[in-house]
Amino acid sequence: MSLIIDCLKNFLLSNLGLFLQLAVCAMTAGLTLLLYRPVTRLLFRLLRGLSSRARSSLPQKLCEAFERPAATFLLLLGFYLAAVSIAWGGESAILSYHTFCRTLLRVSIIACVTWGLVRLISPDNLSLSLGGGRTERMSKTFSIFFTRILRIVAAAFGVVIIIGELGYNVGGLITGIGLGGLTIALAAQDWASNLFGGMVILLDKPFEVDDWIQVEGSLEGVVEDITFRSTRVRTFDNSQVVVPNSLLAQKPITNWSRMEKRKISFDLSLAYSSPPEKMKECVAQIRDLLQTTEGVNQDTVSVTFNEFSDSALLLRVYYFTDLTGYADYMRFKEKINFAIMEIVEKLELQFAFPTRTVYLQSEAPQEKE
């Protein structure tokens, strides 16, 4: 038993330096896990306080984008300090180990910076940079599309830098990609055509995100998103339709959201028993109603006695309203229709409905012989 104790004592004494290093490593890692979040919150609270004094919103956006990457970096930095506190083995082994740790630290710095840049590149930030007001909706569409492009570019640069930091030949990698470019191009013809279609949509601007469109009379809904390959449309029955951009670029598209005014046209059927004087008064009152109602486009008001139909006298009511939203348009149309009903009722006129009069002619019975 005493022999075992002596062996353990000798082992501990001979490796005392290693155990001390392991203890320091464990304490450093533990403190890192306990403190990296509070330190990050305190640091960015101070930075937000300083950035709130700036006229530009860019410092605030930077704080929002880099807070989580900074917290991750502090955690990795603590683990790095814990790892390099261990120096065991020969001089060459220690040197190689520390070189490996420093490489991982540099890779983590690049990764966290790239992550922060990707978070900074957001549709809202690009919309602010493109401007608001009249171009706000156009900026939203451009920002959503270009956000994806810029994020891919930023992530690609980060990956290339990390590959070079790990000691690989970036030039050789790019050359290899170039040699395989023909194969990739042949396999990605459909994707390329959809990408070109997306660029056509973006530059020609037949519609924007949140626009109400109708595609060749079959698909109708609100545009939710425009990606590299496709456009997502939310139909009015709440289903989502994904349409390839190459198809949209070739189809006729009706953009209902760009209506400046909306047409209302119908025939008012009055009975044939209506006196001409009351017909004239009805036309005049309906015309006066439309000309004095706010929301009616005054350049397009037309109320006329149109024609004699089979079973009614038809008044053609034709006008445009400046309200283009569907709900507002329907409420306004209802308001005008009720007012026309009141005019017809006050003039004691009657609405006509399809009728047909049948005349039967009977012959006198022949005298009996």
C-alpha positions, 0 to 999 in steps of 0.5 A, a space after each residue: 500500500 505504501 508503495 502505491 502511495 509513493 508511486 502516486 506521490 512521485 507521479 503528482 510531483 513529477 507532473 505538478 506543472 501539467 496539473 497546474 496548467 490543467 487547473 488554469 485551463 479549467 478555471 479560464 474556461 469556466 470563467 469564460 462560460 460565466 462572463 462572456 454574456 454579461 461582458 458582451 451585454 455591458 460592452 454593447 450597452 455602452 456602445 449603444 449609448 455612444 451611438 445614440 448620439 450619432 446622427 446616422 443610424 449606422 452605428 446602431 445597426 452595427 451594434 445590432 448586427 455584431 452583438 451575437 458574433 462578438 459574444 461568440 468571439 469572446 467565448 472562443 477567445 476565452 477557450 483560446 486562452 484556456 488552450 494556450 495555457 497548456 504547454 506540455 511536451 517538447 519545444 517543437 510540439 508546443 510550437 506546433 500546438 500554439 501555431 494550431 491554436 493561433 490559426 483557429 483563433 484567426 479563423 474564428 475572427 474571420 468567421 465572426 466578422 463575416 457573420 456580422 457582415 451577413 447580419 448587417 446586410 438586411 432588407 431593412 438596412 438596404 431600404 434605408 440606404 436606397 431611400 424612402 418616401 415615393 420609392 419605398 416600395 421599390 427599395 423594398 423589392 431591390 433590397 430583398 433581391 440584392 440582400 441575397 446577392 450581397 450575403 452570398 458575396 460576403 459569405 464567399 469572401 469569408 470562406 475564401 479567406 478562411 481557406 487561405 488561412 488554413 494553408 490551402 492554395 486558393 488560386 488552385 481551388 479557383 482554377 479547379 472551379 474554372 475547369 469544372 465551369 462548363 459542366 456546372 453551366 450545362 447542369 444549371 441552364 434552367 437555374 441560369 434562365 430563371 436568374 436572368 428572368 429575375 434580373 429582368 423582373 428586377 430591372 423592368 419592374 413589372 411588379 414589386 413585392 406586395 403588389 397585387 398581380 394577375 398572370 395571364 388571367 390564371 394566377 392572381 394574388 399578392 407578391 410575397 418574395 422575389 428570389 434568384 429562381 422564382 417568385 412567390 405569390 400568395 393567392 386570395 384563397 391563402 395558398 402560395 404559388 411558386 412561379 419560375 422567373 423565366 416563365 413570369 418574364 415571358 407572360 403578360 402580367 396585369 398589375 392591379 396595384 398600379 391602378 390610378 383609378 377604378 372603373 364602375 359601370 352598370 345599366 340601371 333597368 327601369 320599367 317601360 311605364 316610367 314617364 319621360 319627365 321622371 326619367 330625365 329627372 332621374 338621370 339629372 339627379 344621379 349625375 348630380 349625385 356623382 358630381 358632388 360625391 367625394 371620391 368620384 373622378 369628375 373627368 369620367 362621370 357619364 349618366 345617359 338614357 342608353 337604350 330600349 331593351 326587350 323588357 326595360 329602359 336602360 340608364 347607363 351609369 359610368 364613372 371612375 373612383 379614386 379608391 383603388 383598394 378592394 375593400 374601399 372600392 366595394 364600400 364606395 360602390 355600395 354607398 353610391 348604389 344605395 343613394 341611387 336606390 333612394 333617388 329611384 324610390 323618391 321619384 316613384 319609379 320602378 326597377 324593371 325585371 325580365 318580363 314577357 307579355 303573351 297575347 292569345 287570340 281565340 276564334 269564335 266557335 263554328 255554328 253547329 250544322 
